[in-house]
Amino acid sequence: MTEIRGKNVLITGAACGIGRRMAHKIADLGGTVVGWDLHQPNLDRLGSDLKDSSGRDAYGYVCDVSDKAKVYEVADQVKKNVGEI
């Protein structure tokens, strides 16, 4: 199994449903969550919840993964702000 602790992990659709549950699991395992979703308020809430429950920071970015140009743009922002995924 891949070691998660200390790694940056990107989760698309992170603000709700399965993505949200995975974000909590990654944070519990010591990973840093980089969440992409369409809804900034839900990303903000996820970040607050992760900080409260696990003490881990999370980074939320609005990204429509059906837009290839947007994916590259947001990926560049993540690389600059958070580091490699």
Secondary structure by P-SEA (a helix, b strand, c coil): ccccccbbbbbccccccaaaaaaaaaaaabbbbbcccccaaaaaaaaaaaaaaccbbbbbbbcccccaaaaaaaaaaaaaccccc
